């Protein structure tokens, strides 16, 4: 039996026979992750309150070894949850010299422990792992490792001393590969004429080589080679105009969802797929929606483009031209708009350049279409703002851009407003940042500050040699200084105090190194004659 909580957090399950039942609370669309489990003894119709514990972080230690028992270092491990035949990754780590990796997750599971190669191949080592869990000792085989030395020569056969190498994913993913988080693929620059590249997995993988400084790709100055596990230990790549791929003009058009051309759209040619990648060229679609980039600016081995849709059109990411329909087509998808009012009572006017950020959820299908889940809006001097090009079928979260709240002295309160497209009076009240300064005498262990009256996480407190500290950009209200983990000593202060003095008593720490039962246990500490509940 299942039900979904309403806006008040209430649910109703009918036809439950008497007896002991386990109630599982899920988070995510369709119940993706087990968030918490509660045992209930049902005897008759009744309303039961289920109190969720505070947010916590689960940690899982994984040790990898081969069949002979030797540790496997430098292996990429992912803690992932599978839902509807798709992987939702939650944590990524690399094993140390002892073959040990520490993974963290915010919910209990169930999870898969997956070994991932640089080239994307995934090998599931354990399934249905629920947290908390004892450390896992798993036997597997070491990832296939390829080490190749690349050298570069010009058309005359003379060695090129300085060149850069970048590894890229293959154009077609192998059937065993899944889009799991991995370490950044190899990048390097050499001054000696030789560059050693390494990667794990069978491949193939593409090495893009650029002579001289990294910059625009041009046929006489760049080349590429495809590597795999069968590649020789040394590969010599020749840059020659006679053998280089001919430069080509890149042409395309911009249309809307009904196929009509869209004029006046700014189209960018990017160096790679990263959002902040350098722009190689910029052009604008004409009255028939067409655009073109000259052959002298188009990369030789790959081209990435982005349409800078403004106004009512939904924003898009940088796309690889090889993955788009031919002829090259960029589709504009219409959205809506919303507006509202920022309030900052300590400001006479908002400075020029103030902005808000709108965020929303994007499905896998929308991401494959090139859509992204964010857009910025301009804030006027009176605090009014407008955001165009937002979805019309889901909630939009509005926050102040980081550069804006820093420039106006607002607290990083994580304050946000939720709105729908079409709303014109969305309110968002900001708080002025506060400072906290003073000293903690004799403080030992981990010292931090926790916001009690605002939706903030904790702030670590770096102490000077004399115990002094200073924290800035705090939200107004109460803050609790804590020592130890979990917090053994606590001291409440108000944001804005500049002469805090805390003299905590000495504390003896007790390390428990025994197996604990599965049910919750309470730990108590005795401090200066007072018994306190430390943690659950």
C-alpha positions in Angstrom: 0.0 0.0 0.0 1.2 3.5 -0.8 0.2 7.1 -0.7 1.7 10.5 -1.3 1.8 13.2 1.3 -0.2 16.3 0.7 0.8 19.9 1.3 0.3 19.4 5.0 2.5 16.3 5.1 -0.6 14.1 5.7 -1.3 10.7 4.1 -3.9 8.0 4.4 -3.6 4.2 4.0 -6.8 2.2 3.9 -7.4 -1.5 4.5 -4.4 -2.1 6.6 -4.9 -5.3 8.6 -3.9 -5.3 12.3 -0.3 -6.2 13.1 3.2 -4.8 12.9 4.0 -2.9 9.7 7.0 -1.1 8.4 6.3 2.3 7.0 8.9 3.5 4.5 9.1 7.2 3.6 10.5 7.9 0.1 11.9 11.0 -1.5 11.9 11.8 -5.2 9.5 11.4 -8.0 8.0 7.9 -8.0 9.8 7.1 -4.7 13.4 7.1 -5.8 15.3 6.9 -2.5 14.4 5.4 0.9 14.6 8.3 3.2 13.5 6.6 6.5 11.8 3.5 7.9 9.4 3.4 10.9 7.8 0.4 12.5 4.1 0.8 13.5 1.9 -1.5 15.5 -1.6 -1.2 13.9 -4.5 -2.3 16.1 -7.4 -0.1 14.9 -8.2 3.0 12.8 -6.1 5.8 14.1 -4.1 8.8 13.2 -0.3 8.3 13.7 2.3 11.0 13.7 5.6 10.1 12.1 8.5 12.4 13.0 11.4 12.4 10.6 14.9 12.7 12.1 17.0 15.7 11.2 18.9 15.5 7.9 22.0 13.4 8.3 24.8 12.1 6.1 25.5 8.4 5.8 29.0 7.2 5.1 30.1 3.9 3.5 33.7 2.7 3.4 34.5 0.4 0.5 37.8 -1.6 0.2 38.7 -3.1 -3.2 41.1 -6.0 -3.6 42.0 -8.5 -6.3 41.4 -12.2 -6.0 44.7 -12.6 -4.4 43.8 -10.1 -1.7 46.1 -7.3 -2.9 44.5 -3.8 -2.6 43.4 -2.0 -5.8 44.4 1.7 -5.7 43.3 4.5 -8.0 40.0 2.8 -8.9 36.9 5.0 -9.4 33.9 4.0 -7.2 30.4 5.4 -7.5 27.6 4.9 -5.0 24.5 5.1 -7.2 20.8 4.4 -7.0 19.0 2.8 -10.0 15.4 3.9 -10.7 13.4 3.1 -13.8 16.4 1.6 -15.6 18.4 4.8 -15.1 21.3 5.5 -12.8 21.1 8.3 -10.2 24.6 8.8 -8.9 25.1 10.2 -5.5 28.7 9.9 -4.6 32.1 9.4 -6.4 35.5 8.6 -4.9 38.8 7.1 -5.8 40.5 4.3 -3.8 43.7 5.3 -2.0 46.9 3.3 -1.8 45.2 0.8 0.5 42.3 0.3 -1.9 39.9 2.1 0.4 37.3 4.7 -0.7 34.9 6.6 1.5 31.5 7.4 0.0 28.7 9.6 1.4 25.0 9.8 0.7 22.1 11.8 2.2 19.5 9.0 2.3 19.5 5.3 3.2 19.3 3.7 -0.3 19.0 1.2 -1.9 22.3 1.7 -3.7 24.7 0.0 -6.1 28.4 0.1 -5.6 29.8 0.6 -9.1 33.4 0.5 -10.4 33.8 3.0 -13.3 36.5 3.4 -15.9 37.6 6.7 -17.5 36.0 5.6 -20.8 32.6 5.0 -19.1 32.4 1.3 -18.6 30.6 0.3 -15.4 30.9 -2.8 -13.3 28.4 -3.3 -10.5 30.2 -4.7 -7.4 27.3 -4.8 -4.9 23.6 -4.3 -5.1 20.8 -3.4 -2.7 23.1 -1.7 -0.2 21.2 0.1 2.5 22.9 2.6 4.8 24.1 2.7 7.4 26.2 -0.3 6.6 29.4 -2.0 7.7 32.4 -1.5 5.6 32.3 -3.5 2.4 35.3 -5.7 1.4 34.9 -6.4 -2.3 36.9 -8.5 -4.7 37.2 -7.4 -8.3 39.7 -7.0 -11.1 41.8 -3.9 -11.7 40.6 -1.6 -14.4 42.4 -2.0 -17.7 45.0 0.8 -17.9 46.5 2.1 -21.1 49.7 4.2 -21.1 50.8 5.8 -24.3 53.5 8.3 -25.1 52.5 10.8 -27.8 55.0 12.6 -30.0 54.3 15.3 -32.6 56.1 16.1 -35.8 55.5 18.7 -38.5 55.1 18.2 -42.2 58.9 17.9 -42.6 59.2 15.3 -39.9 60.8 17.6 -37.4 59.7 17.1 -33.8 57.4 19.7 -32.3 58.5 20.5 -28.7 55.4 22.3 -27.3 52.0 20.9 -27.7 48.8 20.2 -25.6 46.8 17.0 -25.4 43.2 16.6 -24.3 41.3 13.3 -24.1 37.6 13.3 -25.1 34.8 10.8 -24.7 34.2 8.7 -27.8 31.4 9.9 -30.1 29.5 6.6 -29.6 29.4 5.3 -26.0 30.1 1.6 -25.7 26.9 -0.4 -24.8 28.2 -1.2 -21.3 28.9 2.4 -20.5 26.5 4.5 -18.3 26.6 8.2 -17.6 28.2 8.0 -14.2 30.4 10.6 -12.6 34.1 10.1 -13.5 37.3 11.8 -12.9 38.2 14.5 -15.4 39.8 13.0 -18.5 43.5 13.7 -19.1 44.8 17.2 -20.1 48.4 18.1 -20.3 51.0 20.3 -22.0 54.6 19.4 -22.8 57.7 21.4 -23.6 59.8 18.4 -24.4 58.1 16.9 -27.4 56.6 13.9 -25.6 53.5 13.6 -23.6 52.5 10.5 -21.6 48.7 10.0 -21.5 46.9 7.4 -19.4 43.3 6.2 -19.1 41.3 3.3 -17.7 38.9 1.2 -19.7 39.2 -0.5 -23.1 38.4 2.6 -25.1 38.2 4.0 -27.7 39.0 7.5 -26.6 40.1 10.5 -28.7 43.2 12.5 -28.1 43.1 16.0 -29.5 46.5 17.6 -30.0 47.2 21.3 -30.5 50.6 22.7 -31.3 51.6 25.9 -29.5 49.2 27.6 -27.1 45.7 26.2 -26.6 43.3 28.2 -28.8 41.4 28.0 -32.0 41.8 24.7 -33.9 43.3 25.1 -37.4 44.1 22.2 -39.7 47.9 23.0 -40.0 48.3 23.3 -36.2 46.2 20.5 -34.8 45.5 16.8 -35.1 43.8 14.0 -33.3 44.3 10.3 -32.8 42.0 7.6 -31.5 43.5 5.4 -28.7 42.3 2.2 -27.1 43.7 -0.7 -25.0 45.5 -2.1 -28.1 47.3 1.2 -28.9 51.2 0.9 -29.0 53.2 2.3 -26.1 54.5 5.1 -28.4 52.5 7.0 -31.1 53.9 9.6 -33.4 51.3 12.0 -34.8 52.1 14.1 -37.9 50.7 17.6 -38.4 50.6 18.1 -42.2 48.4 20.3 -44.3 48.4 17.6 -46.9 46.9 15.0 -44.5 44.9 17.2 -42.2 41.1 17.2 -42.5 39.9 20.0 -44.7 38.4 23.0 -43.0 34.7 23.3 -43.6 32.0 25.9 -43.2 29.5 25.3 -40.5 25.9 26.2 -41.5 22.6 25.6 -39.8 19.2 27.2 -39.0 17.1 28.0 -36.0 13.4 27.0 -36.0 10.6 26.9 -33.4 8.7 23.7 -32.4 6.3 24.1 -35.3 9.2 24.4 -37.9 9.0 28.1 -38.5 12.3 30.0 -38.7 13.4 32.2 -35.8 15.3 35.3 -36.7 17.7 37.4 -34.6 19.0 34.5 -32.4 22.6 34.9 -31.3 24.5 31.6 -32.1 27.9 31.0 -30.5 30.7 28.7 -31.7 32.5 27.3 -28.6 35.8 25.7 -28.0 34.2 22.7 -26.2 31.0 21.7 -24.5 31.8 23.4 -21.2 29.4 26.3 -20.5 32.3 28.7 -19.8 34.3 27.5 -22.8 35.8 30.3 -24.9 33.7 31.7 -27.8 35.4 31.1 -31.1 32.9 33.1 -33.1 29.4 34.6 -32.8 26.8 35.2 -35.4 23.0 35.9 -35.7 20.3 34.0 -37.5 18.8 35.8 -40.5 15.2 36.4 -41.4 15.0 32.7 -42.6 16.6 31.5 -39.4 19.9 30.6 -41.1 23.4 31.1 -39.7 26.9 30.2 -40.8 30.5 30.1 -39.4 33.4 30.6 -41.8 35.8 27.7 -42.3 38.7 29.5 -40.7 37.1 29.5 -37.3 35.5 26.0 -37.2 37.4 23.4 -35.2 38.9 20.6 -37.2 37.8 17.6 -35.2 34.7 18.8 -33.4 32.4 21.8 -33.3 30.2 22.9 -30.3 27.4 25.5 -30.7 25.0 27.3 -28.4 22.0 29.4 -29.2 21.7 32.3 -26.7 17.9 32.3 -26.6 16.4 35.4 -25.0 12.9 36.7 -24.5 10.2 33.9 -24.3 12.5 31.1 -25.4 13.7 28.5 -22.9 17.5 28.5 -22.3 19.8 25.8 -23.8 23.2 24.4 -23.1 26.3 24.1 -25.3 25.7 21.2 -27.8 28.1 19.1 -29.9 27.2 19.7 -33.5 27.8 16.1 -34.3 24.9 15.1 -32.1 22.4 17.5 -33.7 20.1 16.7 -36.7 21.6 17.3 -40.2 21.4 19.9 -41.6 22.4 21.5 -38.3 19.2 22.5 -36.5 18.7 24.4 -33.3 15.1 24.3 -31.9 13.6 27.3 -30.0 11.0 26.2 -27.4 8.7 28.8 -26.0 8.3 29.4 -22.3 6.7 32.0 -20.1 7.7 34.9 -17.8 7.3 36.0 -14.3 8.1 39.0 -12.2 8.4 40.2 -8.6 9.9 42.5 -6.0 13.1 42.3 -3.9 13.0 44.0 -0.6 16.2 45.1 1.2 15.2 47.7 3.8 18.8 48.9 4.3 19.2 49.9 0.6 18.1 53.1 -0.9 18.3 51.6 -4.4 19.7 48.4 -5.9 22.9 48.9 -7.9 23.2 48.5 -11.6 23.8 44.9 -12.7 21.8 43.4 -9.9 20.3 40.1 -10.9 18.1 37.2 -9.8 18.5 33.5 -10.7 15.6 31.3 -11.6 16.0 27.6 -11.2 13.8 24.6 -12.1 14.0 20.8 -12.5 14.8 19.4 -15.9 14.0 15.8 -16.9 16.4 13.5 -18.6 14.4 13.9 -21.8 14.6 17.7 -21.7 18.3 17.6 -21.0 18.8 15.4 -24.1 16.9 18.1 -26.1 19.5 20.6 -24.9 17.4 22.4 -22.3 18.8 23.6 -19.0 17.2 24.5 -15.7 18.3 28.1 -15.0 18.0 31.6 -16.2 18.9 35.1 -14.9 16.7 38.2 -14.7 17.6 41.8 -14.3 16.7 43.7 -11.1 15.7 47.4 -11.4 16.9 50.1 -9.0 13.6 49.8 -7.1 14.0 46.0 -6.6 11.5 44.9 -9.2 12.6 42.1 -11.4 11.5 40.1 -14.4 12.6 36.7 -15.7 11.7 35.5 -19.3 12.0 32.1 -20.8 10.9 29.9 -17.9 8.8 26.7 -18.1 5.0 27.1 -17.8 4.3 23.6 -16.3 6.4 23.5 -13.0 7.5 25.5 -10.0 10.3 28.0 -10.4 12.7 28.8 -7.6 13.9 32.5 -7.4 17.1 33.4 -5.6 19.4 36.4 -5.6 22.5 35.9 -7.7 25.6 35.4 -5.6 27.4 38.5 -7.0 24.4 40.6 -6.2 23.9 39.6 -2.6 27.7 40.0 -2.0 27.7 43.5 -3.5 24.7 44.8 -1.5 25.7 43.2 1.8 22.9 40.7 2.0 23.2 37.6 4.2 23.7 34.3 2.5 20.4 33.1 3.9 19.6 30.7 1.0 16.3 32.6 0.9 14.2 31.9 -2.1 10.7 32.3 -3.4 8.7 29.7 -5.4 6.6 30.9 -8.3 4.9 29.8 -11.4 5.2 31.3 -14.9 2.7 34.2 -15.3 3.0 35.5 -11.8 4.0 39.2 -11.6 4.2 40.0 -7.9 6.6 37.4 -6.5 8.0 38.7 -3.1 11.5 38.0 -1.9 12.7 39.7 1.3 16.4 39.9 1.9 18.3 40.2 5.2 21.3 42.4 5.8 24.5 40.4 6.6 25.8 40.4 10.2 29.2 39.8 11.6 30.2 37.7 14.6 33.6 38.1 16.4 35.2 37.2 19.7 37.3 34.5 21.2 37.0 30.9 22.4 39.5 30.2 25.2 40.8 26.7 25.4 38.7 25.5 22.5 39.8 22.1 21.3 38.6 19.9 18.5 36.2 20.9 15.8 34.6 24.3 16.4 31.6 25.5 14.3 28.6 27.8 14.3 25.1 26.6 13.5 22.2 28.9 12.5 19.2 28.4 14.8 16.8 30.9 13.1 17.6 30.5 9.4 17.8 27.9 6.8 21.6 27.6 6.8 24.1 24.8 7.2 27.0 25.3 9.6 30.1 27.5 9.3 33.4 26.2 10.4 35.2 28.6 12.8 38.9 29.1 12.2 40.5 30.1 15.5 43.6 32.2 15.8 46.5 31.3 18.1 44.9 33.3 20.8 41.4 31.8 20.2 40.0 34.8 18.4 37.7 34.4 15.5 35.6 36.4 13.0 32.7 35.3 10.8 31.1 37.5 8.2 28.0 37.4 6.0 25.8 35.7 8.7 22.0 35.8 8.8 20.4 37.7 11.6 19.3 35.8 14.7 20.7 33.2 17.0 23.8 31.2 16.3 25.1 28.3 18.3 28.8 27.8 18.8 29.6 24.1 19.1 32.7 22.1 19.9 33.1 18.4 19.1 31.2 16.1 16.8 28.5 15.5 17.7 28.3 18.8 19.6 29.4 18.1 23.2 29.7 21.8 24.1 27.2 24.5 23.0 27.0 28.3 23.4 24.3 30.5 21.9 25.1 34.0 20.6 23.4 36.6 18.5 24.6 37.5 15.0 26.1 41.0 15.2 28.0 40.5 18.5 31.6 41.6 18.1 33.0 40.8 21.6 31.9 37.2 22.2 33.9 35.4 24.9 33.3 31.7 25.5 35.3 29.8 28.1 34.2 26.1 27.6 35.1 23.6 30.3 37.5 20.8 29.6 35.9 17.7 28.0 37.0 14.1 27.9 36.2 12.3 24.6 35.2 8.7 24.6 35.7 6.6 21.5 33.4 3.7 21.2 34.9 0.8 19.1 32.2 -1.8 19.5 29.6 -3.2 17.2 26.2 -1.5 17.9 22.8 -3.1 17.3 20.6 -1.9 14.5 17.9 -0.2 16.6 18.5 3.5 17.7 20.6 4.0 20.8 21.0 7.0 23.1 24.4 8.1 24.3 24.7 10.3 27.3 27.5 12.4 28.7 28.2 13.7 32.2 29.5 17.3 32.2 30.0 19.2 35.5 27.4 17.2 37.2 24.8 17.6 34.5 23.6 14.7 32.3 23.0 15.6 28.7 21.8 13.8 25.7 24.6 14.0 23.2 23.3 12.2 20.1 20.9 9.6 18.9 
